Amino acid sequence: MILYLGIFFVALMIGMPVALGLGMASLIYLLIEGHGHLLMAFPQRMIAGIDSFLLLTIPFFILAGNLMSAANMTGHIVRSAQLLVGRIKGGLAIVNVLSNFLLSGASGAATSEAAAVGGIMIPPMKRDGYDPAYAAALTATGSLLGPLIPPSLPLILFGVLSGTSIGDLFLAGIVPGIILGGLLLVYALWKGHRENHPVAPRVPVEERRGILITATPAIIMPILIVVGIRSGIFTPTEAAGVACLYALACGFFIYRSLNWTKLRKCFYDTATMSCGVMLVVAMASMTGFVLGIESLPQKVAALILGLTENPVLLVILLNVILLILGLFLEPLAAMVLIMPILNALAPTIGMDSVQMGVMVVLNLMIGLCTPPVGLVLFIVSSIARSPLQAVARASLPMLCLCLIVLFLVAAVPGITLGIPALLK
């Protein structure tokens, strides 16, 4: 395990992409450990790793998010949020959080949400006198709502790797997402009064009805997906296809903002992003194969169980490990490495796989907002043109709120399991 991880981290340090780093570590490990005869299985394991009908949900949901972005649904969502809460002191900060919450039903990924909301909200916040570092930090932390509110790409990947119901995972993320969004709203409201942030401009009365009507198709997309899956109308994969058709219909017939040039770019962006994700998943299959040769997940699980068999202490230890992994690894790569160990530890911990899925995803998403590899921090700091260190400092209070939600998710099963149990 140490040899494999050492090779992988060296590959990352020299700038190798995550997927290639996983493959290189697997290849070198097999050669050094005298398993060269197994190299023939390399391409077979890669193909087997992505030969899953459920994995079609990933490119479909990515395409749906790209289509909604190209149709300028983000702008409509932001204007509707401004209409609802813009007249409160510090209104733009509250609009920022609410926009992240509403947009999460379209993006499913923290990075795309940070870029979309940040590009729209950070410039006017700076113009109205908000600290650029605070505006960027609020956007970064708010983007973590994307992987919690359905559809969520990290939850889909967890479901594929663990065999957990994606529909249940989607439902399980709703309450933690609402709690995190609520805490961020309270923080933005408190900070607005404390620092006397300005009130957003009033939306003319004659425009209010039109703004709400225009934003409604974008806002109801996650409801359509969750209700469709839970009612049995369509499977998660079919739901992803329905989301694409819905986004196409909205873009061409409702908003009339899509054209063939934008459509081509959507398909191109979806193809490039999906290929990257699928390559990581393919290499993850090879990683699981390599680790399984030496029964490394079982050995690591036994090592952890040698420290303690107390389920509470095991959950605490796993959260610490996941938070540390999130500091240094991109979430998909971290999930690939940790899942075999989690699967081996799951019977001892006794935690429901749905609850564990939300816990794992939230842990790794927090890493996106923390140095040294916090990709979301890099995105928002570049938009705000604020030093990364200043944005990281400004995000500390909000990261504490994320840790509170993480504690609730890990300690109170009803927060994640309540809605799935209610709708069964």
C-alpha positions in Angstrom: 0.0 0.0 0.0 2.8 2.4 0.9 4.6 1.7 -2.4 1.4 2.3 -4.4 0.5 5.5 -2.6 4.1 6.7 -2.9 4.2 6.2 -6.6 0.8 7.9 -6.9 1.7 11.0 -4.9 5.0 11.3 -6.8 3.0 11.3 -10.1 0.7 14.0 -8.8 3.7 16.1 -7.6 5.3 16.1 -11.1 2.0 17.3 -12.6 0.6 14.1 -14.0 -3.2 14.0 -14.3 -5.0 12.0 -11.6 -6.3 9.3 -13.9 -2.8 8.7 -15.4 -1.3 8.8 -11.9 -3.6 6.0 -10.8 -2.7 3.9 -13.9 1.0 4.6 -13.6 1.0 3.6 -9.9 -0.9 0.4 -10.7 1.4 -0.5 -13.6 4.7 0.1 -11.7 3.3 -1.7 -8.6 2.5 -4.8 -10.7 6.0 -4.8 -12.2 7.9 -4.2 -9.0 5.9 -6.8 -7.0 6.5 -9.5 -9.6 3.0 -9.5 -11.0 4.0 -8.7 -14.6 1.9 -11.6 -15.9 -1.2 -9.7 -14.8 -0.5 -6.8 -17.2 -2.7 -8.5 -19.7 -5.6 -7.9 -17.4 -5.0 -4.1 -17.4 -7.1 -3.1 -20.4 -9.8 -5.7 -19.5 -10.2 -4.3 -16.0 -10.4 -0.8 -17.3 -13.2 -1.7 -19.7 -15.0 -3.7 -17.0 -14.8 -0.7 -14.7 -16.8 1.5 -17.0 -19.1 -1.2 -18.3 -22.0 -0.1 -16.1 -25.4 1.2 -17.2 -25.5 3.4 -14.2 -22.4 5.3 -15.3 -24.4 6.8 -18.2 -25.9 9.1 -15.6 -22.7 11.0 -15.3 -22.3 12.3 -18.9 -26.1 12.9 -19.1 -26.2 15.0 -16.0 -23.1 16.9 -17.1 -24.8 17.6 -20.4 -28.0 18.7 -18.7 -25.9 21.2 -16.5 -24.1 22.5 -19.5 -27.3 23.0 -21.4 -28.9 24.9 -18.6 -25.8 27.1 -18.2 -25.8 27.8 -22.0 -29.5 28.7 -21.8 -28.6 31.3 -19.1 -30.7 29.6 -16.5 -28.1 30.7 -14.0 -28.9 34.3 -14.6 -32.6 33.7 -14.1 -32.0 31.9 -10.9 -29.9 34.7 -9.5 -32.5 37.3 -10.4 -35.2 35.3 -8.7 -33.1 35.0 -5.6 -32.5 38.7 -5.6 -36.2 39.3 -5.9 -36.8 37.1 -2.8 -34.1 38.4 -0.4 -32.3 41.2 -2.1 -33.8 44.0 0.1 -32.3 42.6 3.3 -29.2 44.2 4.7 -26.3 42.3 3.1 -28.8 41.2 0.4 -26.2 40.3 -2.2 -24.5 37.9 0.1 -27.8 36.2 0.8 -28.6 36.2 -2.9 -25.2 34.5 -3.4 -26.1 31.6 -1.0 -29.6 31.3 -2.3 -28.4 31.2 -5.9 -26.0 28.4 -5.0 -28.8 26.5 -3.4 -31.2 26.9 -6.3 -28.5 26.2 -8.9 -27.4 23.0 -7.2 -30.3 21.2 -8.8 -28.8 21.9 -12.2 -25.0 21.6 -11.7 -24.4 18.7 -9.4 -20.7 19.7 -9.1 -19.0 22.2 -6.8 -16.5 23.5 -9.3 -19.0 24.3 -12.1 -21.3 25.9 -9.5 -18.5 28.1 -8.1 -17.6 29.3 -11.5 -21.2 30.0 -12.6 -22.3 31.8 -9.4 -18.9 33.4 -8.8 -18.9 34.9 -12.3 -22.3 36.5 -11.7 -22.2 37.4 -8.0 -18.7 38.3 -7.1 -18.2 41.4 -9.4 -21.4 43.2 -8.1 -20.5 42.3 -4.5 -17.1 43.9 -5.0 -18.7 46.9 -6.6 -21.0 47.4 -3.7 -18.2 47.4 -1.2 -18.0 43.8 0.0 -14.6 42.5 0.9 -13.5 40.5 -2.2 -12.1 37.7 0.0 -15.4 37.4 1.8 -17.4 37.4 -1.5 -15.1 34.7 -2.9 -15.1 32.6 0.3 -18.9 32.7 0.5 -19.2 31.6 -3.1 -16.8 28.8 -2.5 -18.5 27.4 0.6 -21.9 27.8 -1.0 -20.8 25.7 -4.0 -20.6 22.7 -1.7 -24.4 22.6 -1.8 -24.1 21.4 -5.4 -22.8 17.9 -4.5 -25.5 17.5 -1.8 -28.7 18.6 -3.6 -29.7 16.2 -6.4 -28.5 15.5 -9.0 -25.0 15.1 -7.5 -22.2 13.7 -9.5 -20.1 12.6 -6.5 -23.1 10.8 -5.0 -23.6 9.0 -8.3 -20.0 7.8 -8.3 -20.3 6.7 -4.7 -23.4 4.7 -5.6 -21.6 3.0 -8.5 -18.5 2.1 -6.4 -20.5 0.9 -3.4 -23.6 -0.5 -5.0 -25.8 1.9 -3.0 -29.1 3.1 -4.4 -28.6 6.4 -6.3 -32.2 7.4 -5.7 -31.8 7.0 -1.9 -28.5 8.9 -2.0 -30.1 11.8 -3.8 -32.9 12.0 -1.2 -30.3 11.6 1.6 -28.4 14.7 0.6 -31.5 17.1 0.7 -31.7 17.7 4.4 -27.9 18.2 5.0 -28.0 20.6 2.0 -30.9 22.6 3.5 -29.1 22.7 6.9 -25.8 23.9 5.3 -27.7 26.5 3.2 -29.6 27.7 6.2 -26.4 28.1 8.3 -24.7 30.0 5.5 -27.8 32.3 5.2 -27.7 33.0 8.9 -23.9 33.7 8.7 -24.4 36.1 5.8 -27.2 37.9 7.6 -25.2 38.2 10.8 -22.2 39.5 8.9 -24.3 41.9 6.9 -25.6 43.6 10.0 -22.2 43.5 11.8 -20.4 45.1 8.9 -23.3 47.2 7.6 -23.4 45.7 4.2 -25.5 47.5 1.6 -29.0 46.6 0.6 -29.4 45.4 -3.0 -31.3 47.6 -5.5 -35.1 47.2 -5.5 -36.5 45.1 -8.3 -39.3 47.1 -10.1 -42.8 45.8 -9.3 -43.7 45.3 -12.9 -40.7 42.9 -13.4 -41.3 40.7 -10.3 -43.9 38.3 -11.7 -42.0 37.8 -14.9 -38.8 37.0 -13.0 -40.4 34.3 -10.9 -42.2 32.8 -13.9 -39.0 32.8 -15.9 -37.0 31.1 -13.2 -39.5 28.4 -12.4 -38.5 25.9 -15.1 -34.9 25.9 -13.9 -35.9 25.6 -10.2 -38.2 22.6 -10.6 -35.6 20.4 -12.5 -34.3 18.6 -9.3 -37.9 18.1 -8.2 -38.7 16.4 -11.5 -35.6 14.2 -11.2 -36.2 13.0 -7.6 -40.0 12.5 -8.0 -39.5 10.6 -11.2 -36.9 8.3 -9.6 -38.8 7.7 -6.4 -42.2 7.1 -8.1 -40.7 4.5 -10.4 -41.5 6.5 -13.6 -37.8 6.2 -14.6 -34.5 4.9 -13.4 -31.6 7.2 -12.4 -30.1 6.7 -15.8 -33.3 7.5 -17.5 -33.8 10.5 -15.2 -30.5 11.8 -16.5 -31.7 11.5 -20.1 -35.0 13.2 -19.2 -33.0 16.0 -17.6 -31.1 16.5 -20.9 -34.4 16.6 -22.9 -35.9 19.0 -20.3 -32.9 21.3 -20.5 -33.0 21.2 -24.3 -36.7 22.1 -24.3 -36.2 24.9 -21.9 -33.3 26.3 -23.9 -34.9 26.1 -27.3 -38.6 26.7 -26.6 -39.0 28.4 -23.2 -36.0 30.7 -23.0 -35.1 30.6 -26.7 -31.5 31.2 -25.8 -29.9 28.1 -27.2 -28.6 27.9 -30.7 -26.6 25.3 -32.7 -23.3 27.0 -31.9 -24.0 26.8 -28.1 -25.3 23.3 -28.5 -22.1 22.1 -30.2 -20.0 23.7 -27.4 -22.2 21.9 -24.8 -21.6 18.6 -26.4 -17.9 19.2 -26.7 -17.5 20.3 -23.1 -19.6 17.4 -21.9 -17.5 14.9 -23.9 -14.2 16.3 -22.6 -15.4 16.4 -19.0 -17.1 13.0 -19.2 -13.9 11.4 -20.7 -11.9 12.7 -17.8 -14.4 11.3 -15.2 -14.7 7.9 -17.0 -10.9 7.6 -17.3 -10.7 8.1 -13.5 -13.4 5.4 -13.0 -11.6 3.0 -15.4 -8.3 3.5 -13.5 -10.2 3.1 -10.3 -11.2 -0.4 -11.4 -7.6 -1.2 -12.0 -6.7 0.3 -8.6 -9.2 -2.0 -6.9 -7.8 -4.9 -8.8 -4.2 -4.1 -7.7 -5.2 -3.5 -4.1 -7.2 -6.7 -4.1 -4.2 -8.8 -5.2 -2.5 -8.3 -1.8 -5.8 -8.0 0.1 -4.6 -4.5 1.0 -8.1 -3.1 1.9 -8.6 -5.9 4.3 -5.2 -5.4 5.8 -5.7 -1.7 6.2 -9.1 -2.3 7.7 -7.6 -4.8 10.1 -4.9 -2.3 11.1 -7.6 0.3 11.8 -9.7 -2.2 13.8 -6.5 -3.0 15.7 -6.6 0.5 17.0 -10.2 0.3 18.1 -13.4 -1.6 17.3 -15.7 1.0 18.9 -18.0 2.1 16.1 -18.1 5.7 17.3 -14.3 6.0 17.4 -14.1 4.3 14.0 -16.5 6.9 12.5 -14.4 9.7 14.0 -11.2 8.2 12.7 -12.7 7.7 9.2 -13.8 11.4 9.1 -10.3 12.5 10.1 -8.8 10.3 7.3 -11.3 11.6 4.8 -10.7 15.2 5.7 -6.9 14.7 5.4 -7.3 13.0 2.0 -9.6 15.9 0.8 -6.8 18.3 1.6 -4.4 16.8 -0.9 -6.5 14.9 -3.4 -9.3 15.7 -5.9 -12.5 14.2 -4.6 -12.9 11.5 -7.3 -9.4 10.2 -6.8 -9.8 10.2 -3.0 -13.0 8.3 -3.3 -11.3 5.7 -5.5 -8.6 5.1 -3.0 -10.8 5.0 0.1 -13.8 3.0 -1.1 -12.2 -0.5 -0.9 -11.2 0.3 2.7 -14.7 1.6 3.5 -16.3 -1.4 2.0 -14.1 -3.6 4.2 -14.9 -1.6 7.3 -18.6 -1.1 6.7 -19.8 -4.3 8.5 -17.9 -3.3 11.7 -19.0 0.3 11.7 -22.7 -0.6 11.2 -23.5 2.6 9.4 -26.0 2.6 6.6 -24.4 2.9 3.2 -26.6 5.8 2.3 -25.6 7.8 5.4 -22.0 6.9 4.8 -22.2 8.1 1.2 -23.3 11.6 2.2 -20.7 11.6 4.9 -17.9 10.6 2.5 -19.0 13.1 -0.2 -19.3 16.0 2.3 -15.8 15.2 3.8 -14.2 15.3 0.4 -16.1 18.3 -0.8 -14.8 20.3 2.2 -11.3 19.7 0.8 -12.2 21.6 -2.3 -12.4 24.8 -0.1 -9.1 24.2 1.7 -5.5 24.6 0.7 -3.3 23.2 -0.7 -5.3 21.6 -3.5 -8.6 23.5 -3.0 -9.7 23.7 -6.6 -12.8 25.8 -5.8 -10.7 28.3 -3.8 -8.5 28.8 -6.9 -11.6 29.4 -9.1 -13.2 32.0 -6.8 -10.0 33.7 -5.9 -9.2 34.2 -9.6 -12.7 35.6 -10.2 -12.4 38.0 -7.2 -8.8 38.8 -8.0 -8.1 38.3 -4.3 -5.1 36.4 -2.8 -5.7 32.8 -2.1 -4.5 33.2 1.5 -7.0 35.9 2.1 -9.9 33.8 0.6 -8.8 30.8 2.7 -8.8 32.9 5.9 -12.2 34.4 5.1 -13.6 30.9 4.5 -12.6 29.5 8.0 -15.9 30.5 9.8 -18.0 29.0 7.0 -15.9 25.8 7.0 -16.7 25.5 10.7 -20.3 25.5 9.7 -19.6 22.7 7.2 -18.0 20.7 10.0 -21.1 21.2 12.1 -23.2 19.7 9.3 -20.7 16.9 8.9 -20.9 16.1 12.6 -24.7 16.0 12.3 -24.6 13.7 9.2 -22.2 11.3 11.0 -24.0 11.3 14.4 -27.7 11.6 13.5 -28.8 8.9 11.0 -32.3 10.5 10.7 -30.8 13.5 8.9 -29.8 11.5 5.9 -32.1 8.4 6.2 -35.3 10.2 7.2 -36.6 11.2 3.7 -35.5 7.9 2.0 -37.4 5.9 4.7 -40.4 8.2 4.5 -40.8 7.7 0.7 -40.2 3.9 0.6 
